[in-house]
Amino acid sequence: MKKLVVFFELAIILTVILADFVNQDNTGDVFYIQLENEEKECMKKPFTPDWNSLDTRELPTWYDQAKFGIFIHWGVFSVPSFGEWFWYNWREGSPSYVEFMQKNYPPNFTYAGFAEQFRAEFFDPDLWAEILKSSGAKYVVLTSKHHEGFTLWPSKYSWNWNSMDIGPKRDLVGKFLAKFHGNGELAEAIRRKTDMRFGIYHSLYEWYHPLYLQDKANNFTSQDFVRFKTMPELYELVDNYKPDVIWSDGDWEASEKYWDTLNFLAWLYNDSPVRNTVVVNDRWGHGLGCKHGDFVNCQDRYNPGVLQTRKWENAMTIDRYAWAFRRNARLEDFLTTQELIETLVTTVSCGGNLLMNIGPTADGVIRPIFEERLRDVGSWLHVNGEAIFRTRPWALQNDTLTSNVWYTSKKTLFWTYVYGITLRWPENNILMLGASLPLTDRSIVTLLGYEEPLKWSIFKGVVSIQFPEIDQVSSQCGWTIKFAL
């Protein structure tokens, strides 16, 4: 009898190991297999240019699996390094910006002068790829054009206000994406460096473009800016660079009708070269936030802390106060590694993706503070990524007894896994959980980054888990308990 018990226990352990192995490429994940089958069917449907039709599109599976991406704000605004809205704040008379210019630049200096100083002379796509890959992120979104209108690619719709005509004299989007996709026809041939997915941020409006200002003066009854500038840019970006994410912004002053949003999205989903993989956010016209799109941002740094009814993304910044690089930032202005991990955990637990922003310098350098944070998060994910990537929300998001424990889950052909990530090391090395976990004598409880199974017990509905000493585990913040049920 004893030999039989040992045999069954060994069989259970081998099954867990096998399930983990199978799950590495998601082959055994029942949830995503079903989702991918539904997605293939849905992608065959023709979409018409109306929200009733567009909203029926299934979210491409890769995006929900990815969970974590890197946002990059880079442009002419990186030269003054005083905030990404520099031109607007200066021109509209914000006192601190006016004072900055008066102290540091001649009276006749114009914003266009900054473009000549935006040279990206130290921009090394190989190094960027290595740093971004080290973060563990699964996708990257680069600002192809911010509200200033300067494009980081040689757009034929942005004459003399793009990175090829002035400043770097380089196709920055092309060089950047070629590093990852190997698109030799877009930039010099660069070998494939990572398996990350790539997207572009694009601002629909431009603060001071004459055509936009004229349309605005006409109460948006004319559409010259849309027809001759911003929409042709978007089609150009999709056709040339084939992004998997289109992160739209700058939509709030005009309606979707003015922006011609619906026709563009119908083309994107039906006929574009990325129709089966692309995802878009919700910023496509005044009043549309949190309503439409493949996923919603709702607002910057959106992190509701509770489960949402649809896919969402938390776009946030490592610098607490700005998206672009700031020369005057202080150390305390940057989120700590622990704060970033806590944000990632709470976001994913509630069904969201985290898009973590960095701001490179005008000369193309990712400063050490950003690099350190990215590598730190990557080191944490190397140990705990199993509880983040390809997971889905569990029945509870955070624990009913110990509120700093957040849950995710994963279901394979063999096992259901529940992951509880505690953001604080438990007092006296004993973690108390109030969640109704269906534990049995055959359940296995482990701590990611620690080799031995953990001892546990249940008394009056409270699960008690004995932790090892903290110096015996790999992580130094955010510890993951894995329940094999």
Secondary structure, DSSP 8 states (H G I E B T S, - for coil): -HHHHHHHHHHHHHHHHHHHHHGGGTTTBHHHHHHHHHHHHHHTS---SSHHHHTT----HHHHHH-EEEEE--SGGGTTTB-TTHHHHHHTT-HHHHHHHHHHS-TT--THHHHHH---TT--HHHHHHHHHHTT-SEEEEEEE-TT--BSS--TTSTTSBTTTSTT-S-HHHHHHHHHH--TTTSS--------EEEEEEES--TT-HHHHHHHHTTT---HHIIIIIHHHHHHHHHHH--SEEEEE--TTS-HHHHTHHHHHHHHHHTSTTTTT-EE-S-SSTT-TTTSSSSB--STT---SS--SS-EEEEEESBTT-SS-BTT--GGGB--HHHHHHHHHHHHHTTEEEEEEE---TTS---HHHHHHHHHHHHHHHHHGGGTTT-B--S-SB-SSSTTEEEEEEEBSS-EEEEEEESS--GGGEEEE-S-----TT-EEEETT--S---EEEETTEEEEE---GGGSS-SS-EEEEEE-
